[in-house]
Amino acid sequence: MTDNMNKQPKKRGKKKIALMRISFYALLIATAVTLAFLAYIGLNKVLTGKFLVIIAAVLIGLLCAGFVSVILWGKRSKTHPKRSKIVNNIAIMMSVLLSMILGFASFYIMKMDQSVASLQNTTYNTSVKLYCLNEVLVDKDPGLDIKRSIDKEYDNIMTLVDTVENMDSVTIAYRDNIDTENNNNTIEKINEILGENGITPVYETYIDFDSMVNDLYDGKVDFILFNDAFVDVIMDHFDDFETKCSYAYYANFSSDILFTANVDDITKEAFVVYISGHDTRGNRFSDTARTDVNILAVVNPVDKKVLLISTPRDYYVPLWGQQSKMDKLTHAGVYGVECAIETLNALYDVEIDYYVKVNFNSVVDIIDALGGIKVDSEYEFSSKYSLSGKRYYFEEGTNTLSGDAALAFCRERYSLPGGDRARGINQQAVIKGVINKVISPDVVTKLTDILDAISDNVRTNIDTSSLYALANMQLIDMSPWDITTISATGSDAHRTTYSGGSMELYVMLQNETLINKIKGMANEVIEMDAEELDNLHSAIEGN
């Protein structure tokens, strides 16, 4: 009886010692998780300055309090027999909870990193296709849709060979005055494939798309070859093209985007962003396509100023990299983002540092993820276009818009007295509404939805560290930004264009007086206030 009574306190003592060890090890694990978390967000500059210091101080303070409590009160005490158990259990629960929270936060930040990384655009892809009338296209599998996408190189080649073998002779038409390098590379591939099958095609050159497509429709040529980025240009005059024609062969090419930013610190230097809205049908995102939205954002991060410059899609400009041939600005995007950037650099005498390319349909998802935006309309009007097919009514003044309504608002031009000029103003209003929503505090709760919305439909060369730096700068000072808008205008005319060929198309001739005014406004925004710059340096470095 006496022996059993002597053994029980020892067992209880051992249990209390074991509980203390568990709580101590739990705190050690939580400490390792905390240090790893702080190192991750610090090295990746997710948070910097005072916010990183505050979070580190709170987390380390909790852990230190846990260790001190366990060491001082975690041991068995005769005067406070239950205190040891309570202290150790609290330490264990705190350690587990802290590890779980930081683990979840790390997963969330890693997902955010992946989403931001998916926006990075270092190459652009081009697809040159060989189109023919649907009735002559030989489909290897009768059960397949004639409009299918050919995914495998073998099927791609065999579709071409089978189709050509059904013809007595093969005539291929193409334009030899544009996109020469891609056309020649594709012709080389076609000659190699058909040559292996004993077929020699005949090539006909054209100076415009209209006569080339008409000859295809009339049976004067069997195929037409062109960069698929021009399909929208063709459908401006042949709206039945995609229903009457399919491609028998395609060749894909990838090129590096050599354009780089000239900004060392995006929070301390003025920079210019080219915002490009791509005119592509459906949900596809194209690296080379016409641009319906061409807006420059001149940003002064020190004075918190932004100048949005809108340029009409039909502005008549010399295209960079295309022998400075005169064309509509919208066609610059067909030749890649560098062509559009350098064309606008020359027009406004600025140095564009970054670009953001957006598919129109992604506007709906992004604005819905933001929870809607507020825009100011200069006119009262109704829309004739929306992604959903719904018609919207907009009041003069402030309107709260969903994504679908915002897309209708920024695409409508026929109901506006200024036509395309007024549409450019509305596009700026939407961008201004997005900026104001993004810099608001409640955007943090919607960050995951926003990143999911933009990851598939936005491309940019703004690096991850710069995006985080801007976010941290805004967190340090939550003051609003001064956003000014201006639109280039001109006179209506009809001219031949480099992309269109011999046919005269509607263009807008430049207003040189207004262009010079815009140049002056851009320079004023870029010029930073020296005193404000010093204050910003102190705020960032001191926090």
C-alpha positions in Angstrom: 0.0 0.0 0.0 2.8 2.4 1.0 4.8 1.5 -2.2 1.9 2.3 -4.5 1.4 5.7 -2.8 5.1 6.5 -3.3 4.9 5.6 -7.1 1.9 7.8 -8.0 3.7 11.2 -7.3 6.6 10.1 -9.4 4.3 9.2 -12.4 2.5 12.5 -12.1 5.9 14.3 -11.9 7.1 12.5 -15.0 3.9 13.5 -16.9 4.4 17.1 -15.9 8.0 17.0 -17.0 6.9 15.4 -20.4 4.2 18.0 -20.9 6.8 20.7 -20.3 9.1 19.1 -22.9 6.3 18.9 -25.4 5.4 22.6 -24.9 9.1 23.5 -25.3 9.6 21.5 -28.5 6.3 22.9 -29.8 7.7 26.4 -29.2 10.9 25.5 -31.0 9.0 24.2 -34.0 6.9 27.4 -34.1 10.1 29.5 -33.9 11.6 27.6 -36.9 8.3 28.2 -38.8 8.3 31.9 -37.9 11.9 32.5 -38.9 11.4 30.7 -42.2 8.2 32.8 -42.8 10.0 36.1 -42.0 13.0 35.1 -44.1 10.7 34.2 -47.1 8.7 37.5 -47.1 11.8 39.5 -46.4 14.0 38.0 -49.1 11.2 38.1 -51.6 10.3 41.7 -50.5 6.6 40.8 -50.1 6.7 43.3 -47.1 9.4 45.8 -46.4 10.1 48.6 -44.0 8.0 49.2 -40.9 5.4 46.5 -41.8 8.0 43.7 -41.8 9.5 45.1 -38.6 6.0 45.2 -36.9 5.1 41.7 -38.0 8.5 40.3 -36.9 8.3 42.1 -33.5 4.8 40.7 -32.8 5.7 37.1 -33.8 9.0 37.1 -32.0 7.4 38.8 -29.0 4.8 36.0 -28.8 7.4 33.3 -29.0 9.6 34.9 -26.3 6.6 35.3 -24.0 5.9 31.6 -24.6 9.4 30.5 -23.7 9.6 32.7 -20.6 6.2 31.4 -19.4 7.2 27.8 -19.8 10.6 28.3 -18.2 9.3 30.3 -15.2 5.9 28.6 -14.6 6.0 25.4 -16.7 7.7 23.4 -13.9 5.8 21.6 -11.2 4.9 23.9 -8.3 3.5 22.9 -4.8 1.9 26.2 -4.2 0.3 26.4 -7.7 -0.2 22.7 -8.7 -2.5 23.5 -11.7 -0.5 26.4 -13.1 2.2 24.2 -14.8 -0.4 22.3 -16.7 -2.3 25.4 -17.8 0.9 27.2 -18.9 2.2 24.3 -20.9 -1.1 23.6 -22.6 -1.4 27.3 -23.6 2.1 27.2 -25.0 1.3 24.1 -27.1 -1.9 25.5 -28.4 -0.3 28.9 -29.2 2.6 27.1 -31.0 0.3 24.9 -33.1 -2.1 27.8 -33.9 0.8 30.1 -34.9 2.4 27.4 -37.1 -0.9 26.8 -38.8 -1.5 30.5 -39.4 2.0 31.1 -40.8 1.8 27.9 -42.9 -1.4 29.1 -44.4 0.0 32.6 -45.0 3.1 31.1 -46.7 0.9 29.0 -49.0 -1.2 32.1 -49.8 1.9 34.2 -50.5 3.4 31.4 -52.7 0.2 31.2 -54.6 0.3 35.0 -55.0 3.9 34.7 -56.2 2.9 32.1 -58.8 0.0 34.2 -60.1 2.2 37.3 -60.4 5.0 35.3 -62.1 2.4 34.0 -64.6 1.9 37.6 -65.8 5.5 37.9 -66.9 5.8 38.1 -70.6 9.3 37.6 -72.1 8.4 36.1 -75.5 5.7 36.5 -78.1 4.3 33.7 -80.2 3.3 34.0 -83.8 1.2 31.6 -85.8 1.2 31.7 -89.7 -1.7 29.7 -91.2 -2.5 28.3 -94.6 -6.2 28.9 -95.2 -8.5 27.3 -97.7 -12.2 26.9 -98.4 -13.9 24.4 -96.1 -15.1 22.2 -99.0 -11.6 21.5 -100.2 -10.1 20.7 -96.7 -9.5 17.0 -96.3 -10.3 15.9 -92.7 -8.6 12.6 -91.8 -11.4 11.8 -89.3 -14.9 12.5 -90.7 -16.2 12.6 -87.1 -14.1 15.6 -86.3 -15.3 19.2 -86.6 -14.0 20.9 -89.6 -13.1 23.9 -87.4 -11.0 21.8 -85.1 -7.6 22.9 -83.7 -4.8 20.7 -85.0 -2.7 20.0 -81.9 -0.1 17.5 -83.1 2.7 18.3 -85.6 2.0 14.9 -87.4 -1.7 15.7 -87.9 -0.8 19.2 -89.0 1.5 17.9 -91.8 -0.8 15.1 -92.9 -3.8 17.4 -93.1 -1.8 19.6 -95.5 -0.6 16.7 -97.6 -4.0 15.0 -97.8 -5.7 18.2 -98.9 -3.1 19.0 -101.5 -3.1 15.5 -103.0 -6.8 16.0 -104.0 -5.8 18.9 -106.2 -4.6 18.9 -109.8 -2.3 21.9 -109.0 -1.5 23.9 -105.9 -1.6 27.7 -105.9 -0.7 29.5 -102.7 -1.2 33.3 -102.4 0.5 35.6 -99.8 1.4 39.2 -99.3 5.1 39.7 -99.9 5.2 43.3 -98.6 4.4 42.6 -94.9 5.5 40.1 -92.3 8.2 38.9 -94.7 10.3 36.9 -92.3 7.4 34.8 -90.9 6.0 34.2 -94.4 9.3 33.1 -95.8 10.0 30.7 -92.9 6.5 29.2 -93.3 6.9 28.8 -97.1 10.2 27.0 -96.5 8.4 24.5 -94.2 5.6 24.0 -96.7 8.0 23.4 -99.6 9.9 20.9 -97.5 6.7 19.0 -96.6 5.2 19.0 -100.1 8.6 18.3 -101.8 8.9 15.1 -99.8 5.5 14.1 -101.4 6.5 15.1 -104.9 4.4 18.2 -105.0 5.6 21.7 -106.2 3.3 24.5 -105.2 2.9 27.7 -107.2 3.1 31.0 -105.3 1.2 34.2 -106.1 2.0 37.5 -104.4 -0.5 40.2 -103.6 -0.4 43.8 -102.3 -3.5 43.6 -100.1 -5.7 41.2 -98.3 -9.0 42.1 -100.1 -8.0 40.9 -103.6 -6.3 37.9 -102.1 -9.4 36.7 -100.2 -11.6 37.5 -103.2 -9.4 35.3 -105.4 -9.7 32.5 -102.8 -13.5 32.8 -102.8 -13.5 32.8 -106.6 -11.3 29.7 -106.9 -8.4 31.5 -108.5 -6.0 30.4 -105.8 -6.2 27.3 -103.6 -4.7 28.6 -100.4 -3.9 32.0 -98.8 -1.0 32.3 -96.3 -0.9 35.0 -93.6 -0.1 35.7 -90.0 -3.1 34.7 -88.0 -3.0 38.1 -86.2 -4.4 39.6 -89.4 -7.6 37.5 -89.3 -9.4 40.4 -87.6 -8.2 42.8 -90.2 -9.6 40.4 -92.9 -12.9 40.0 -91.1 -13.5 43.8 -91.2 -14.3 43.3 -94.9 -15.2 39.6 -95.0 -17.3 38.8 -91.9 -18.0 35.3 -93.3 -14.3 34.4 -93.5 -14.2 32.2 -90.4 -17.3 30.3 -91.4 -16.3 29.7 -95.0 -12.6 28.9 -94.4 -10.4 26.7 -92.3 -6.6 26.2 -92.1 -4.9 23.1 -93.5 -1.5 23.9 -92.0 0.1 26.2 -89.4 3.6 27.1 -88.4 4.3 28.6 -85.0 7.3 30.9 -84.2 8.5 32.3 -80.9 10.6 35.4 -80.5 12.2 37.0 -77.5 10.8 40.4 -76.4 14.0 42.5 -76.2 12.4 45.5 -74.7 13.5 46.2 -71.1 12.7 48.8 -68.5 15.1 51.7 -67.6 14.0 52.0 -64.0 16.2 51.2 -61.1 13.6 51.8 -58.3 9.9 52.0 -59.3 9.1 53.7 -56.0 11.5 56.6 -56.5 11.6 57.2 -60.2 8.9 58.3 -62.7 8.0 55.7 -65.2 5.6 55.2 -68.2 3.3 52.2 -68.7 1.8 51.2 -72.0 -1.7 49.7 -71.4 -2.8 47.7 -74.4 -6.3 46.3 -74.8 -6.3 43.6 -77.4 -9.1 43.3 -79.9 -9.4 39.5 -79.9 -12.6 37.4 -80.3 -13.6 35.0 -77.6 -11.5 34.2 -74.6 -8.2 33.7 -76.4 -5.2 35.8 -75.5 -3.0 36.7 -78.4 0.6 38.0 -78.3 0.1 39.7 -81.7 -3.3 41.3 -82.3 -4.9 44.6 -83.1 -5.1 47.0 -80.1 -8.4 48.8 -79.5 -7.1 50.4 -76.3 -3.8 52.3 -76.4 -3.2 54.2 -73.2 -0.1 55.5 -71.7 0.1 55.9 -67.9 2.8 58.4 -67.0 3.4 57.8 -63.2 5.2 59.9 -60.7 5.3 57.7 -57.5 6.8 60.5 -55.4 4.2 63.2 -56.0 1.5 60.5 -56.4 0.5 61.8 -59.9 -0.7 59.8 -62.9 -1.4 61.2 -66.4 -3.5 58.9 -68.6 -3.0 59.5 -72.3 -5.4 57.9 -74.7 -4.7 57.6 -78.4 -7.4 56.6 -80.8 -7.1 53.2 -82.5 -7.3 54.8 -86.0 -4.6 57.4 -85.3 -2.4 57.7 -88.5 1.2 57.0 -87.4 4.5 55.8 -88.8 5.0 52.2 -87.6 8.4 51.5 -85.9 10.2 48.6 -87.4 8.1 48.6 -90.6 10.2 51.1 -92.6 8.1 53.8 -90.8 5.2 53.1 -93.1 2.0 55.0 -92.3 -0.7 52.9 -90.7 -3.4 52.9 -88.1 -2.1 52.6 -84.5 -4.3 49.6 -83.9 -2.3 47.6 -86.4 1.0 48.2 -84.5 0.0 45.4 -82.1 -0.1 42.9 -85.0 3.7 43.3 -85.3 4.3 42.8 -81.6 4.4 44.9 -78.4 7.8 46.4 -79.2 6.4 47.9 -82.4 3.5 49.5 -80.6 5.8 50.8 -77.8 8.4 52.4 -80.1 5.6 53.9 -82.2 4.1 55.6 -79.2 7.6 56.6 -77.9 8.2 58.5 -81.1 4.7 60.0 -81.1 4.9 61.5 -77.6 8.6 61.8 -77.1 8.6 59.6 -74.0 10.4 56.5 -72.8 8.0 53.7 -72.1 9.3 51.5 -69.4 6.6 48.9 -68.9 3.6 47.4 -70.7 0.4 45.7 -69.6 -1.5 43.8 -72.3 -5.1 42.9 -71.5 -7.6 40.8 -73.3 -11.0 42.7 -73.4 -12.8 39.7 -71.9 -10.5 39.7 -68.9 -11.8 43.2 -68.0 -15.0 41.6 -66.9 -13.3 39.1 -64.6 -10.9 41.6 -63.1 -13.6 44.3 -62.3 -15.9 41.6 -60.8 -13.1 40.4 -58.6 -12.6 43.9 -57.4 -16.2 44.1 -56.5 -17.1 46.6 -59.2 -15.8 50.1 -59.8 -17.1 53.7 -60.0 -16.7 55.7 -63.2 -17.6 59.2 -64.2 -19.4 59.5 -67.5 -19.4 62.7 -69.5 -22.5 61.7 -71.3 -25.9 60.0 -70.8 -26.0 57.0 -73.2 -27.0 53.4 -73.7 -24.7 50.6 -74.8 -25.1 48.5 -77.9 -22.5 45.9 -76.9 -21.7 43.8 -73.8 -20.1 40.4 -73.3 -23.4 39.1 -72.0 -25.5 40.7 -74.7 -27.3 42.9 -72.2 -27.8 46.6 -73.0 -26.8 49.1 -70.3 -27.9 52.6 -69.5 -25.3 55.0 -68.2 -26.1 58.3 -66.5 -24.1 61.5 -66.8 -21.9 61.6 -63.7 -20.9 58.8 -61.4 -21.9 55.2 -62.3 -21.2 52.0 -60.3 -20.4 49.3 -62.8 -20.0 45.5 -62.8 -17.4 43.9 -65.1 -19.8 43.3 -67.9 -21.2 46.9 -67.7 -17.7 48.3 -67.5 -16.7 46.5 -70.7 -19.8 47.8 -72.4 -19.0 51.3 -71.1 -15.5 51.4 -72.5 -16.3 49.7 -75.9 -19.3 51.7 -76.9 -18.8 54.4 -79.5 -21.8 54.6 -81.8 -24.1 56.0 -79.0 -21.5 58.7 -78.2 -21.4 62.2 -79.8 -17.6 62.0 -80.1 -17.5 58.4 -81.5 -14.0 56.9 -81.0 -12.7 60.0 -79.3 -15.4 59.7 -76.6 -14.7 56.0 -76.3 -11.1 56.8 -75.4 -12.2 59.1 -72.7 -14.5 56.3 -71.3 -11.6 53.8 -71.4 -9.6 56.2 -69.3 -12.5 56.5 -66.8 -12.5 52.7 -66.4 -8.8 52.6 -65.8 -9.1 55.4 -63.3 -11.9 53.5 -61.6 -9.7 50.4 -61.4 -6.7 52.3 -60.0 -8.8 53.9 -57.3 -10.3 50.5 -56.3 -6.9 48.8 -56.3 -5.3 51.4 -54.0 -8.2 51.1 -51.5 -7.7 49.1 -48.3 -10.5 46.6 -48.9 -8.7 45.2 -52.0 -6.5 43.0 -49.6 -9.5 40.8 -48.9 -10.1 40.3 -52.6 -6.5 39.7 -53.6 -6.7 36.0 -54.4 -9.8 36.5 -56.6 -8.1 39.4 -58.4 -4.9 37.4 -59.1 -7.0 34.4 -60.4 -8.8 36.8 -62.7 -5.7 38.4 -64.2 -3.3 35.4 -64.4 -4.7 34.0 -67.7 -5.5 37.2 -69.4 -2.9 39.8 -68.6 0.7 40.0 -69.7 3.4 42.4 -68.5 7.1 43.0 -68.1 6.7 44.6 -64.7 8.8 42.3 -62.4 7.5 40.8 -59.2 9.8 42.8 -56.9 8.6 46.1 -58.5 5.0 45.2 -58.0 5.6 44.3 -54.3 7.6 47.6 -54.0 4.7 49.6 -55.2 2.3 47.8 -52.9 4.6 48.5 -49.9 4.9 52.1 -50.9 1.2 52.5 -50.9 0.9 50.8 -47.5 3.4 53.2 -46.0 1.3 56.2 -47.3 -2.3 55.4 -48.1 -2.9 58.9 -49.5 -4.9 59.1 -52.8 -3.3 59.6 -56.2 -3.9 62.6 -58.5 -5.1 61.1 -61.8 -5.4 63.4 -64.9 -6.6 62.3 -68.3 -6.2 63.6 -71.8 -7.0 62.2 -75.2 -5.3 62.8 -78.5 -7.7 63.8 -81.3 -7.4 64.7 -85.0 -9.3 65.1 -88.2 -11.1 62.4 -90.1 -9.7 61.1 -93.4 -9.3 58.1 -95.7 -5.8 56.9 -96.5 -4.0 53.8 -97.6 -2.3 51.9 -94.8 0.7 49.6 -94.6 -1.3 46.7 -93.3 -4.4 47.3 -95.4 -2.6 47.6 -98.7 -4.0 49.6 -101.7 -7.5 50.1 -100.3 -8.1 53.4 -98.6 -9.3 53.0 -95.0 -10.7 55.5 -92.4 -7.9 57.1 -90.3 -7.6 60.0 -87.9 -4.9 62.5 -88.9 -2.8 63.9 -86.0 -3.4 67.2 -84.3 0.1 68.4 -83.9 -0.8 71.2 -81.5 -2.5 68.8 -79.1 0.3 66.3 -79.4 2.8 69.0 -78.3 0.5 69.9 -75.4 0.4 66.2 -74.3 4.2 66.1 -74.5 4.4 69.0 -72.2 2.0 67.5 -69.7 3.9 64.2 -69.7 7.1 66.1 -68.9 5.5 68.0 -66.1 4.4 64.7 -64.4 7.8 63.1 -64.9 9.6 66.0 -63.3 9.7 65.1 -59.6 9.5 67.5 -56.6 13.0 67.4 -55.0 11.7 68.0 -51.5 9.0 65.3 -51.9 11.6 62.9 -53.2 13.8 63.4 -50.1 10.7 62.9 -47.9 9.8 59.7 -49.6 13.4 58.4 -49.3 13.3 59.1 -45.6 9.9 57.4 -45.2 10.9 54.3 -47.0 14.4 53.9 -45.5 13.3 54.9 -42.0 10.4 52.5 -41.9 
